[in-house]
Amino acid sequence: MTDDEIKKRVEGIATINFSISKCPVKVYEDFVQFCKEETGDNYAFGLKMACEALKGNAKDAVLFQQYLELKERVDILEEKLNEGKVESQAKKTKTFGSGKK
């Protein structure tokens, strides 16, 4: 087993204790309530869930931006298609006798 493989395995099971200083009371209370409701007071798992949600929101934002850009392109294409239909209809002259042949 290489050193990199060992390091990855250790990182997967290792734990660390840390504290946060100067955390606003409201943020702390919101986090504690979130962990109580969602993780059974498991702060480490609550922090993991918050980080994953943040990553998910970033992906959603990118997808939404791509959707808006594609929607704009589709709208432009639809306008061009509709303009072509109007022009082709305008070129056909209709008279009282045009339907008889």
Secondary structure, 3 states (H helix, E strand, C coil): CCHHHHHHHHHHHCCCCCCCCCCCHHHHHHHHHHHHHHHCCCHHHHHHHHHHHHHHHHHHHHHHHHHHHHHHHHHHHHHHHHHHHHHHHHHCCCCCCCCCC
